[in-house]
């Protein structure tokens, strides 16, 4: 999933459709079959293309790792709150709490 806040609606893409706009945020949800090397390659592709942030969501470990263009990354665990700074776009008051419901967990 890619989210674009600075560009037109054509920047929002949930498919592999070709677009010239670069999203502000890309979200990669890791499945059990995904290899770490493939996920890392996707992160680098997004960042090399100019994406502001890449979130790698790992339901198995209930974490979200936020990757930045400068090469830094920070992993957030259940109970943390992500803000527009972690999302790479300026939306006043934006927060996303990492709670069990976001991972589809019961209880």
C-alpha angles and dihedrals in degrees: 000000000000127000124198121189103165098051137053125285089275087075092067109089132168093167136056090261114144116254134164094215119094116223121235090220133025121190120202116189110202118222124201090256095055117106117224090233091056092048091049091050091052091049090052091048092054094046093045089053090056103263109159098218137004120203116201108199115200110189092183092062095026093234139127120207116202113209121197131199092249089066096255121130134186127193120217124199135206110302096032122119122224118209136191088276090063090043094053096233134091111244113151111238097006111155133158117194116208104231134155094263091064089061096045092245122150114228 
